[in-house]
């Protein structure tokens, strides 16, 4: 193809992918399969790799992220991002209505009611129909530029559509809320608990932390969503509702759960409906926003120093019930982490019967000053998991005894250890503590790891209790005859497990590395480490400093990996797994696809942050063009690829050794020759 034909094809693919994104993520009505979508996306990725000059900032390929941001630039809001006045009282809503009608006396007042999403407020500017900049609320006058992270949200359009009777202006701003769906939040927390990290408190906190992450490729994996609810720009609309209708037709994800009410009594009905129905939504809301619908009436009503007079938010009260604490039990995770759990007199709360609530750690128990038999207040609120928020001291029995955090493992009796800087206690007896043994095996056999059919939690429990397996390596010694004599097993079910075990021997190295259960090493980090070191032996022999040179690996993960392979018992398990012929080397097809040999025989060191690529992408390109990545500047280094915020020590060392320092543009020129 000629360059003109390539550009035309790239524009066509970009337009098609944007259209399919809108149909899938906003309209929930896809017209092509995921496979067909991926085929179009892969074609675009390959064309942009071959012609990097045609890789535009608004390309659908940029949704995967990859930009590293060390500091977020402060940006002044063109339109101040004021907060709304809050109320929990219906009486105050009536007062709000009366205040409005004292000023708007000769016209009917309509109220636009919409859900108050429990997320992170964002303002997004569009220029010439393309996303230009996304800024957080900040202090209302200035916020942080988080455009790279916001671009990863798949329901947010890069290019606007022209379906509306009202054409979008050359420049305008939309306001909205970045949210994390509950399903995604639960998945993230399950992964965090699985690798020994503390779970996030609620979806809002998780979303807030995600939008400020430095690596946009990590943001992309969090599957954020965004609802838009306000237009700021040239005055082309008469009402708030008409602006939302146009925004929807331009391609924005505008909630369908809004309603225009002709009276405050209709507003109350809307509030009462969603106070109950909110629990059926796939995301969290914490109230209802009520706005005067007519823009000229809004203008007449004006603003106070902090908020508009024409809008108010009604906050739902967090549902809270009182029930009795029956006992505190303790769960042992596969990493040895001990989690205290409050066992409660069953009580109905926010649509479900609650019997248990996590107490998180010893500090939480001490903070609540819990006594056995206490009557406690339990909330869900923004939490997915019920939490105890307080104690009704007036109902406490004089003979009630304080809850004392245990000092020994409830399963094996080993002394518990609380590591410096951590909130949780741990049982270190990982080789003999049954829940840890079972947890490690269940993790190993799970779908995301070795994916061994038939080895679910009940079967693992049975095999451990019968002493048929005591470690992940023992799985590969199981015989069909051993399984057939167990309860619930016939010849077919036994054979299915043996077949699943045999099939798992072809699972790729990066999944095996995740499956062996190193603390803090989730599936993403395992993939990065596997691709960096290529073999298990290279990882075993790496120092902590060398481990930290791998992408996504910081001091905590490096220390955890290093210490894992210093334990003789873990090395013995690896050797047994090697003997069972598991994959402990990176497969050839998992290696970077060759794009050329322009860097053959060269070693490059990457440092700093870059405008058009992340460091990981640059390292990948170095390998794809035949070069090698060095971790530090040495006599073997041919080039130091330096971006912004490069460490002065590396620059100085390169100068002293005569190593040429090149920029991102220099590098792009080298590989395009």
N, C-alpha and C positions, 0 to 999 in steps of 0.2 A: 504493500500500500504506500501511496505517496503521503507526505506529511499532512497535506490537506485532507486526504481520506482518513488518516488516523485521527486527526482532530475532530472531523465530523462524526466518526464512530464513537469517540470518547464522549462527545456532547450527547449523542443519542443514548448511549448506555447510561450516562449520568441522569438524563431525564427519565428514562424508563425505571431506573432503580429508585429514584425519588418518588415517582408515582406509585410504585409497588410498596415502598415503605409506608406511604400515607394510607394506602388501602389496608395494609396489614396492621399497623400500630394505632391508627386513628379510627378508621372505619370498621376494623375487625372483619373485613370482607376481602381476603386475598383472592386473586384470580390466577395466580401461578403457584406451583409447588415450591417448597424450600429449596429443593434440588435445582430447579430452573433459575431461581433467584441467585443461588450461589454460583451457577454457571456464568450468569451475566456479570456478577461481581468479580469473579476470578478473571474473566476476560479483561475487565477494566483495570484490575490490578496489574496484569501482565503488560498491558499497553502503557500504563503510566510508568512502569519500571523501565520499559524500553525507551520511552520518551518522557523523561522526568520533567522537561519543560512544560508539558501539558498536564502535570499533576497540580490542579488548582486547589486553593484552600477550601472551596465549596464542594469538592468531589465527595461522593458517597463513601469512597474508601477512607476518608478522614475520620469517619465515625469510630473506627477502631482505636483511635487515639495514638499515642506514641510521643507526644510532646512532653518534655520535662520542664517544669516551671519551678525554679528555686524560690522566687518571690513573686507574689501577685501584685501587679501595678495598681495603685489607687487611681480611680477615675471619678471625676465629679459628675453627678447626675444632672442631665439636662432638665429633667422634671424631678424635683425632690421626691424621695420615696418615703412619704409620711406613713406613720402607723395609724390604725383605726382605733377609735374609742371602743372599749370592751364593756360588755355587761353580761351578768348571769341572771338578770332579773327581767321578767316580763313587764313588771311595772315601769322599769326604766325604758323599755321599748315603747310603751305607751307615751311616756314623757318625750321621747325622741320624736314620735309622730306628732305630738302637740306642738313641739318647737318648730318643726317643719311647716306646719299649717298656719302658724302665727306669721310666718314670713311669706309663704306661698298662699295667698288668700283667694285669688280669683280663678285658680285652675285646679283641675284634679291632679293629685300626686299619685304616681305609680311607683312601686318599689320593685327593683330587680333583686331577686333573692338567689343566692348561689352557695354552694358548699364552701366551707372554710377548710381548705386542705392543710393538713398538719405536715408541713415540709419547710422548704427554704425559699424565701422570696427572691425573685430574679427579675431583672430588667434586660430586655434583649432588643438591640437596635438593628433594623434592616435598612440597607441602602440598595436602591435599584433592584429590589426583590430578592436580595441575597443577605444572608446573615452576616452581620458586621462585628458586633460586640455584645458580650453578655457580662453583666455586672451585678454583684450581690447588693443587698440593701445597705450593708455597712451601718453608718450612723444616720442614714437617710439623705445626707448631702453628698457623701462620697462612699464608694464601694470598691470591691476588688474585681479586677478583670479576670474572669474565669472562662473566657471564650473557648479555649481548647477543651476544657472538660465538658462544657455544655454541648459542644458539637457531637459528643458521643451519644446523646439521647436520640434514639431512633424515631420517636414520634415528633421530633422537632424538624420542621422543613429547612433545608439549606436554600432551596429556590422556591419562591412563592408561585401559586397558581393564579390564573386570571379567570376564575369561574364567576366571580361576583359581578353584580351590576355596578358596584363601586370599585374602581381600579385602586390598587394600593398606591399610596404616595411614594415619591422618590426616596423619602427618608421618614421613618417613624419608629416608635418604640412600642413593644408589647410587654406587659407585666404578667407574671405568672408565679407558679409554685413548683419547685422541683421536689418530687416525692419518691419514696421507695415503696413499691408494692409489698404487701405483707408476705406473699409467697417468696419473693426474692430475699426479703429480710430474714425469713426463717431459714432459707438455704444458707445464707452467709453465716448466720449464727451457728448452725449445725456444723459448718466447716470449721469455724473458729474454735468451738468446743472440741471438735475432733482432733485438732492439732495442738490443743492445750492452751488456747488463748481465751481470755474473758469475752463473753458474748456482749454485743451492743445492747443498751438498755431498751431502745425502741426504734422504730423506723425513721423517725425524724432525726434523731441523733446520728444515726447511720448515714442518712442522706446528707446532713450538714458536714460530717467528716469526709464524705466521699467527694463532694464538690470542691473541697480544698486540698485534695490529694495532689502531689506534685507530678505524678506520672499519669497522663490521660489514658494510657493503654490499660492501666489498672482501673480507672474510673469506668471505662467501657465495659469491663467485666461485671460491674455492679448493677447493670441494667436499670438505671434510673429512668423515671418517666417525668413528664412535665405537662401541667394543665395551664393554659393561658386564659386570663380573665379580665384584661384591661387593655385599652388602646390609648396611646398618647402620640399626637401628631397633628397635622393640619386638620382643621375643623370641617370634616366632610360627613359627619353623622349627627342626627338629631337626638338619638337615644343611645343609652348604654347597650341595650338589647340589639339594636341594629348594628352596632359596632362588632358585637360578638358574632352575629350571623355572618357578617362580611369576613371576619377573621377566620371563621370556620371554613368559608368558601375559598379563602386564600391558602388554606392548607394547615392551619394551626389546630392543635388538639384542644378544643373547647368543650367543657363538660356539658353533657345533655341533661344533667340533673338540675338545671336552673329553671326559674319560673318568674314571670312578671305578675305581681299581685296588685290588685286595685284598691286594697284597704289593708289596714294593720291587722284586721282579724284574719285575712287570708295569709298574711305573713306568719301569724301565730300557728295556723294550720300546717303550713309548710315546715315550720320549726318542729312541731310535735311529731310530724311524720318522720323527719330525718333523725330525731333523737332516738327513735327505735330502729329505723331502717339502716342507720349508719353501720351497724354490726354486720350487715350483709354485703357491704362494699369490699372490694379487694385491696383497699388502701385506707389509711386513717384520715378522718376529719375530726376537728375539735369544736366545730360550731357552724354557724350560718352567717354569711355576710349580707347585709341589707343596704342597698344603695338607691337613692332617688334615680329613677330611670332617665328622666329628661335632662339633657346636658345644659340647656339654658336655665333650668331650675337649679341645677348644681352650681352654675356660675353665680346665680343670684344668692344662693345660700352661703357660698364662700368657705373659708377655712378659719380654724383657730390657729394658734401658734404651732400646734403639734399634729392636728388631724383635720380632715374635712368635716364640715357640719352636715353634709348630705349623705354620710355613710356611717354605719356602726356594725360591730360584729357581736353576735350573740354567742357566748361560749357555753357549750354543754358542760354540765357538772360531771366530773369523773364519777362513774358509778362506784359506789362504795357500800360495803355491807359489813356487819359485825358478826363474827363467829368465834368459836372457841378453839384455841390451840390444844390439840390432844397430845402430840408428842413431836419431837424433832428427831428425824432419822438422817443418816449420812450415806451419800452415794459415792462410790469409788469409780472414777473414769479410767479409761485405758492408759492415760498418762500418769495415773496415780493421784490426780487432783481429787480432793475431797469436797463435795458440795453438800451443805446442810439443807434439809428440806423440811418445811413446816407441814405437818399432817393436821388437817383441819376438820371440824365438824362440817359435813357437806352443806354447801349453801349455793343458791342460784345467783349468778352474777353475769350481767351483759350477755345473756343468751346461752350460757353453759353452766353446768354444775361444777363448782370448784371444790376440790378435796385437798389440794396440795398447793403450796407456794414456795418458790425458791427463796432461801435466805442468803444466798450468794457466798458468804464467808463469815469468819469469826467477828470481824469488825461490825458487820451489819447486826449480828445478834447483840453485841455489846451496845451499839447505838440505840437499839429498840428497848434495851433492858428487859428482854423477854423472860417471863416466868412460865413454867408449865401450868396449864389450865387458864392462862390469860384469855380474856376476850379481846380479839384483835380486829383492826379495821383492814379490810382487803379491798384493793382497787385493781381494775384493769387500766382504765384511762387510756393513755397512749401505749401501754405495755401490751404485748401479746401474752406474756406469761403473768399470771396474777402475782401481786406483790403485797406484802404487809406494810402498811404506811404508818401504823401507830398502835398503841395499846390503850384500852379503856381501864385506867388505873382504878377507877371507882368500883369496878367489879372484881378486882383482884382479891383472892382469898388470903387471909393472914398467914396461912400455912404454905402458900405457894413457894416453890423453890426456884431459884434462878436457873436459866438454861446455861450450862457450862459446856463450852466447846470441848469435844473429845481430844484426848492426847494420843490415843492409839487407833490404828486402823480398825474399823468395825468388822472387817472381813478376816484379816490375818493376824491382827494384834500387834503389828509392828508399830514402833514409835513414829509419830507423825513429825514432819519437818516443815517449817515455814521458811522459804528461801528469802533472802534479803531483797527488799523492793517488791515483793509479791504479796498479794492479799490472801492467796489460797494456801492451805496446808496440803502436804503430799505424803503418800505412802511410797517409800522407795523400794519396797520388796516386790519389784515387778516380775520376778521369775517364779514366785510362789503364791502371790496374791491372786485368788481366782478371778475376781472381776477384771483385773488388769490383763490376765492371760486371755480371758474370753473376749475382752474389748479389743485387744490387739488382733486376735484371730478374726473377729467379725469385721474389723476395719480392713484387714488383708483380703478377705473374700468378697468385700462389697462390690457393687456394680461399677463404681468409679475407680476401683483398684483392680484386683485380679478377676473380678466378675465370675466367680465360681458358682454356678447354679446349684441349688440344693443345700448349700451351706449357710442357711440363715441362722438367726440367733438361737432358735430352739434346738436346732441340730448341733450347733457349736456347743451349747450348754451340755447336751447329752454326751457328746464326744469327749468333752473335758472331764465331766463327772465320771465317765467310764474309763478315764486315763488312757484313752486311745490317742489323744493329742494333748500336748502341753506347750507347744510353740507353733509358730507358723510353718516351720520346717517340717514338723511331724505330719502335716497334711499330705505331703508327697510320699509318705510311707504307708498311707491307708490302703487296705485291700478290700475288695468287694465282699469277701467272705466275712470280714470283721463287721461290716455294716449290716449284712443280711441277718445277723443274729440279734440285732437291736430291735427294740419295740418300734413299731410304725414303719419298718423298712421291709420292702419286698425286693425281689431280684431287680425289677425295673428301676425303682428309685435308687437302689444302691449303685446300679450301673450308670445312672444319670450323673451321680456325684463323681464317680471315677472318671467318666468322660469329661465332666467339667474341669476336674483337676488336670487332666491331660491337656485339655484345650488351653488352660491358663498358661502353659509353658511357652506359648507364642505371644503372650501379652508383651508389648514393647517396654524397653528399659525404663522410660520415664514414669510409666505407671507402676512398675515394680518398685522403683525408688520411693514413690508415694506410698505404696502398699505396705512397705516394711515398717512404717509408723514412726518416723523420727519426729520428735516434738517440734512444732512450728513449721514443719515442711508440708504444706498443702499441695494440691495437685499442680497448681501454677508454678510454685517455687520448685517443685520436683522436676518439672519439665525444663525450667531454666538451668538448674544445676546439671541435669543429665546432658543437655545440649552443650553446656560449657565444658564439662570434663570428659564427656564421651563414654567413659567406662566406670564401673563401680570401684575398680582398683585405684584409679586416679583420684576418686573422691576420698577413699579410705586413706590414701597417702598424703592428701593435701593438708597443709597447715591452716590455722584459722585465718591468717592473712590471705592465703591463696583462695580460700573459700569465699572470702568477702569480695574477691574480684569478680565472682559470678553475678550476673544480673539478679536483682531483687534480694540479694543476700546481704543483710547487715550483720552487726556484731552479735546480736542475740541468736539469729539463725545459724551463723557460722559456728558459734560456741556449741550450740545444741548438736549440730551435725558432727563436729570434731569429737565431742565427748561421747556421742553414740558409738562411734567406731573405735573408741579407746577401750570399750568394754569387751572383754574376752568372749563373754556369752553371745554378744551380738555378732562378732566375727565368726564364731562357730556356726551360728544360724545362716549367715551369708554363705559360708563354705558348703553347708548342706544344701542350700538352695541352688548353688552353682552345680553341685553334683546331680541335682534333680533337673538340670538343664534349663533353668529359667534364663531370661534374657538380661544380661548384665553389661551389654554394650549397646551403644546407640546404633540402630539399624541404618543401613546406607540410605534408605529413602527418607529417613528423618533428618538427614544432614541437609544443609542449605543447598538449594538448586543453583547450579553454576550459571552465571550470567556472562562470563567472560574470563579472560586471563590477564587483564590489565595490571593486576597487583601481584602476579605470581612471583614468588620468591621474596616478597616484601613483608616486613613486620611493622604494623602501625599501632600506636597507643592513642586511645581516645580519651579526652578529658574536657570537662566543662559542659555547658548547655548550648543547644543549637536551635536555629530558627525553623528549619524545615524537616529535621529528623530528630528522633530520640537517639540516645547513645546506643541503645540496643539495636535500633535499625541500622545505624552506621556500622556497628560491629558485624551485623548480619551481612551487610553489603561488602564489607572487607573480605569475609569468607567467600561470598558468592562470586567475587571477582578474583579469587585465587590467593588472597593475602592471608596473613596470620594476625591475630590480635595479641598484643603484648600487654601485660598487666602493669609494667613500670618501664620507664625509659632506661635503656641500657645500650651497650655498644652494638647490639644486634638490631636496635630500632632504626628503621629507615625514615619514618615520619612521625611527628607528633601532631595529631589532628586536634586542634585546640579551639574550643568555643568560648562563649562568655563564661565568666566566673571560673576560668581555668586556674588550677592551683599554681601559684608562683614558683613553687619548688620544682615542679615538672618542667616549666618553661626554662628556668635557670639551668636545670640539669641537662636539658636538650641543647641549650646554647653552649654549655661547657663541653659536651661530647660531640658537638658539630652535627647534631640531628636537626634536620629541617622542620620548622613549624609551619603547618599548612592550615588553611581555613576550610570551612564547609564548602565554599564555592570552589576552592582549589581542588578539593577531593572530588566534587561532582565533575569537574573538568577532566580529572585523571581517569575516572571510570567511563566517561562518555567518549573517550578517544577510540 
